[in-house]
Amino acid sequence: MAAEDLPSEFDVVILGTGLAESVVAAACSRVGQRVLHLDRRSYYAANWASFTFNGLLSWIQQHQEESLPEEVQDWSGLLEEGEELIYLSNSDPASIRNLQVFYSKDEEGNHQVRRNFNTPAAHHLPAINTHFMSVQSQAVHTQGEEPEADQPCPSAAPSQSQPTRKKISYAQLVKEGRRFNIDLVSKLMYSRGSLVDLLIKSNVSRYAEFKNVTRILTYRHGNVEQVPCSRADVFASRQLSVVEKRKLMRFLTSCVEEMEEHQAYSGRPYLEFLRNQQLGDNLQHLLLHSIAMVTEDTPTEEGLASTRHFLRCLGRYGNTPFLFPVYGLGEIPQCFCRMCAVFGGIYCLRHSLLCLLLDMSSNRYTSWFSGSFRCLQLLCFCRLSPGSRPSVLWCLYFNMADGWGVEPEGHDLPSNVFLCSGPDAALGHDHAVRQAESIFQKILPEEDFCPPAPNPEDIIYDGDNSSSSTAGGLEEPEEERQEEPEEEHQEEKQLLEEASSPAEE
């Protein structure tokens, strides 16, 4: 579309393509609003983005350039009586701080180089989440090239009889950078969470591919162990004794429904409640850190709610409660942006608003001139050598501002300007979805939030009476898919029956 054909008036103008902003854009466009969606960046999803390794290097470079001071143009000469200008920053220096890169200069990783991008120091930003990624250099070889393990080594000493593999280098990491999808935030999608429900309701899920997390691991006493998620996992676990299996099943069964005993611990730490259930240190660790996924001082009511949510999400799409987009979390905002565009929304990347024109009498902005977790993020690529600890090949460290406490209340904003926050420190996406729905209801209180979009195959054109109901993406599983053959689980049934009866210990 030529520039002169673009509309000059819009019902909704949205800055930034983060998750909440993209959901609002899709919801507004779906019900017929004229939407202009801008982002000063060259990519979608803002701080929710996903990159290949090479794209991540470009993101680092862009962040370095954004830290430079910007020139502010004076538009005051265009003001009329009763109007005021609100200048907008063309960068977001408070969002990402303390960005530093570490990498090895030589092949052995002995001499490390550190690059500090001179970002402002973060004030009292605690480490809540850690993003860690390692690459085992022994198992990586160039495509089309046989690994060195298959080559004969006649002079190898007995102590060196282990097969050798090609070590990975930084140059090779850059060359094969498209093999990685790296999220800026560490989040997962609960299979019965608000984001998955919204993807299904709106039919936006057809724009992406998803996989179920196959297993959950926990680290304790120097060992990595699998967390039992289903009844079959509990029964087959080798890390749990028979007594622990019975205790775990009995506890999980009892916490499904709220009981008077639970209310007695309201406001008290969840760990205290677990200890009083006589579960033992091993089960306490599993329930606290790997099932409820809360901290030791989390109130009991929150810990139980998280445990119930974990259990409710089991079995909907797989053996664990979690889904993830195949190409990274950044796919989700892009999917909602695509829905917005399908219904007429207009997108401009590398474009931002310079200032808003405020009508003082109505406290509403009327025009604009064109020209926002406390979360530590750490991304590492490691070189592993047989029988030794990993050495860091490349490492990225940064702080991201916590978006949980950023709400419109307390900000002196025009009545028709709404504030979206960035990612929060929770594992799921409930905060962003609730925020998007709240903003939409304030803008269009009479409209349905993200009604289902028709499938292209379902659209009936003039003279065509045929349609198809084939849909892609996520679908609500049929109830019968979750039913299990009775004869295959007699041992598990017996274990459950034993768990519900008093144990003789």
ABEGO torsion letter per residue (X at the ends): XBAAABBABBABBBBEABAAAAAAAAAAAAAGBBBBBBBABABBGEAABBBBAAAAAAAAAAAAAAABBBBBBBAAAABBBGBBBBBBBABBAAABBGBBBBBBABAAGABBBBBBAGBBBBBGBBBABBBBBBBBAAABBBBGBBBAAABBBAABBAAAABBBBBBBBAAAAAAAAAABBBBABBBBBBAABAAAAAAAAAGAAAABBBBBBABBBBBBGGBBBBBBABAAAAAABAABBAAAAAAAAAAAAAAABBBAAAAAABGBBAAAAAAAAGAEAAAAAAAAAAAAGBBAABBAAAAAAAAAAAAAABGAAEABABBBBAAEAAAAAAAAAAAAAAAGBBBBBGBBBABBBBBAAAGBBABBBBXXXBBBBBBBBBBBBBGBBBBBABBBBBBBBBAAABBABGBBBBAABBBBBBBBABABAAAAAAAAAAAAAAABAABBBGBBBBBAAABBBBGBABBBABBBEBBBBBAAAABBBAAAAAAAAAAAAAAABBBBX
